[in-house]
């Protein structure tokens, strides 16, 4: 990175947006992997949501810049806009039709999580009781995503699904938002075996500040930035800091009231992954994050926490965005 360039900051997972770029841009974020359609969406809804987001990015007044290749990350930054990496947290819109993968790649999809918490046609999610891996079809999906240039995300996948995906993929596999069970044991966090398998593909683990991944279970104590830094250091020491990024699991919204429906869904449908957090703090989005960083406006404090934890400037630049940019380039073929 040239000394004159502004540091590249990529949030590996933003779970929802109402179209607002305000807090992300205020926090110095360059680009986000945004979940642009609901986890339960079918083919038609996913196509409609892609069309809506492409139209928003085409509007010069929107503050968004569509990211379809690595060069678009810097272009968004140069134009003072927020880079949109279109992503899903469930491969459900593919259905059982492999040919749809190339279609969605051509429409601009760049990151797809193979499963959400439960099973789908591709494999098992992290809350599925049988804890199986990829199906035969799922192996074909991984290989077709490789061919078409869509990055594979296994953040919510069951451990066998994660390991199968890493074995099947010829390109980097991502954990866009996941922490280490070796630091904080949570249903959605990952074992050392999974973290090593992802790193062996050239992938990146986006460490999160979200309570579902970062809460230590202490009553009245929200996650701390030192918990985030502890995960970064643990994973960096385990597999190398070139394999660590940031995946906050923030929303990009004008007001957290816009995501109350997601909080309720998480508490009622997926209580096994975060019901204890809801019991402790209620449906209050600010309490899902460290006191120091209740919104994306405080994003620079994540890097300050890494500096306090002893990371070098080069390591911090990698974690902030350069590592994800490198992996995206290898996945997207451009």
N, C-alpha and C positions, 0 to 999 in steps of 0.2 A: 504494500500500500504506500503510495507516495505521501510524503509528509504533508503536502498541501490538502490532501483529501480528508473530508469529514469521515470519522469512523463509521463503518457500516454496522448498523444495529438491526438484527432480525429477530422477531419474536416467532418462535417455531410453532406456536399454537395460540390462536385467539378464537374462542369458541362461538362467538356471535358478534354481529355488528348491526346497528340500525342505520348505518351509513355514515356515522360520525368519524371523522379523522382527528378531531380536536385534541384529545388527550394523548393519543399516540404521537402526533407530530410535536406536541408540547414537550413530550418526554424524549424527543430525539430519535424516535424509532424510524428506521428507513423502510422496512417492509414487514408484512405479517403473513403467516400462513393462516388464512381465515376459513373457518368452517362455514361455507356459503349456503348449505342446505341442511335441513333437519336430519338427525341421525336415522329417522324412520322413513325418509323420502323414497319414493319410487322413481322410475325412469322419467316420467312426465314432469313431476315436480322438480327434479334435479335439473332438467333442461330449462325449465322456466326460470329457475334461480340463476343459472349461468347467464341466460339472456338478460336478466335484470342487472346483474353485476357488470356484465360487459357494457351495457348501456350507461351505467353509472360512471364507469371508468372513461367512457368516451365523452362525457360531459366535462368540459374544461373547468367548470366551476365546482366540481364535486370534491376536489382534493385527492382523488385516487388516480393511480397509474397501474395499469394491468401489467403483471410480470409474467412473461412467457418464456424468457431466456435469461441467463445470468446477467447479461448486460443491462437488462431492464431494472435491476436492483439499483445500480448507480444512476441510471437515467431518472428514476423516480426521485432519488435524493437530489440530483442536480436541479430538477424542476420544482423542488419543495413540496412534492406530493408524497402520499403514502403508498408504497408498493403493495399491490394486492396479489398474493399467491393464492389462487383458488384451490381450496382443499375440501375434502369430505372426511368425516369420521366414521364412515361405514361404506363398504363397497356394494351395498344393497342395490343402488341404481343400475349396476351392471347386469343384475338378474342372472340368468344362466346363458347369457349371450356374449361370448368373447369378443365378437366384432364391435360391440359397443365401446370397448376400451379405446380403440383407435379413434372412434368418433369423439369421445370425450376429450381425448388428448388434442385433437384438432380444434375443439371448442375452447381449449385453454386450461383444462384441468391439469394441475401440476403435482398435487400430493393427495393420495388416497390411503386412509387407514383401512386395513383389510376387514376388521370387524369392530363393532362397538362392544359393549359389555357382554352381550349374549352371542349365540351362534348365528351364523348366516350360511349361505351356500359355499362360502370360501373356507370357513373354519370356525373355531370356537373363540369367544371372547373371554375376558378374564373372570367374569362372574358365572360362566356356564359350569354347571356342577360336574359334567363328565370330563372337562379339561383335556379334550382331544386337540389334535393339531390341524393342519391344512387338510382339506379334502383333495381328492384327485383333481377336481375342477379348480380348487384353490391354487394348486401348483401351476396349473395352466395360466391362471390369472396373474400370478407373480411373473411368469416368464413373458406374458404379453405386455404387462405394464413395463417391464424392462425394455422390451422392443419398442414400445411406443413413447417412452420418455416420461412416464408418470412415476414419481417417487413413491416408494412403499413405506407406509407408516404402520408400526405394530404397537402403538402406545397402549391401547385397550385390549390387546389380544392376550389369550391364554398363553402360558409359558410354552407349551408344545407348538402352538401356532407361531410364536415368535421364532423359535429355533428352526422349525420347518421352513419358514420364510427366508431365514438367513442362509439355510442350506440350498434353497432353490434359486435364490437371486444371484444374478451376475453383476449387479450394481449395488451401491450402498443402500442399506436398509436403515430407516430412521425410527427413533423413539422421539417424536416431536415434543412430547410432554410426559416425562416420567422421572421419578427419582429412584434411589437405590434402597432396596430392602435392607441392605447392610448398614444403612444410616437410620432410616425410619421405616419400620415394617407397616405397610399399608396394602390393602387389596390390589391397588393399581400400580404399585411400585414393582421394580424388577430385580430379579436375582442377579448375582454376579455372572452366572452362566449366560443369561440373556444379554447382559451388558457387554460381555466379552464377544459374544457371537455377533452382535450389531457392530461393534468396533472392528471385528475381523473382516466385515464386508466393506469397510471404509466409511461406515455410517456415523451418525452423530446422535447423542443423547441430549435432549433439551431439558435441563433441570428446571423444576417448577417451584413457584412460590404458593401455589394453591393449596388450601388446607386439606383437600382430599388426598394430597400427595405429601404434604409437608407438616401436618399437625402431629405433635408428639403425644397428644392425649391429655395434656395438662389442663385442668379446668380453668377457664377464664384466660388462658394464655394462647393468643393467636400465634400462627407460625411467625418465626423471626427470620430476618435476613441472614442471620448467622446459620440457620438451618439450611437455607439455600446454598450458602457458601460451603457448608459442610458436605453437601451432596456433590457440588462441583469438584471439591478437592478429593473426595473419596473416589469418584469416577475418573477424574484426571489421573490420580495416582494408580488406579487399577488398570486403565487402558490407554492413557495418554491424553493430554489436554487438547490435542487436535481433534478429539472425538466428543467434545463437550460443547453444548450450546445452551440457549435459554428458551424455554417454552412455558410462559407464565400461566397460560389458561385464563388470561384476562378476557373480558369483553371489550369491544370498542364501541362505546355508546355515549350519548349525551347524559343519560341518567340511568342508574342501576334499576330503576323501575322497569326499564325495557327488557330486563332479563329475569324478572320475577318468575315468569312461567318456567324458565330453565331451573331455577332453584327449587321450585315445587316439584318438577319432574324428577330431579335428582333425589329429593328427599323421599318421594313416594314410590317411584318405580325402581330406583337403584339405591335403596337404603343400605345395602351391603357394602357399598363403596364409600359412602359419606354420610350415612344416617347419624352417626355419632357426632359429626361436626354440626349437623342441623340441630340435634338435641342440645348441644353445648352452646350454640350461638344464634339459633333461629335462622329464618330466611332473610338474612342480612348480608348482602354481597360483600360489603367492605370487610366483614369479619372473616371472609374466606382468604384474606391476604394479610401479610405482615402490617403491623401498625405503621411502619415507616413507608409503606408503598400501597396505600388503599386504592390507587388508580394508576393507569399507565403514565400519568404526568410525572410520577416520581421514578421513572425508569432508570435515570442515572444513578440512583442509590444502589441498584443491583451491582453496578460496576464498582462503586465505592466499597461495597461489602467485600467484593473479591479482592480489591486492593488491600483492605484491612486484613484479609485472610492470608496475604502473602503472595498472591499471584503476580507474575511479572506483567509488564505492559503488553508484551507480545501474547502471553496467554490470555489476558483479558480481551484483547482485540479479537482473538480467535473465538472465545466463548461468546462475545457480544454479537458476532455475525459472520465473521470470515469463515468459520468452520462449516456453518450451514451453507454458505454461498459455494464453497468448494464442493460439498456433497451434492447440492442441487445441480451444479454444473455437470457432475458425473452421471446423475440420474436423468437429467432433461436432454442430454445429447446436444446441448447448445449453451 
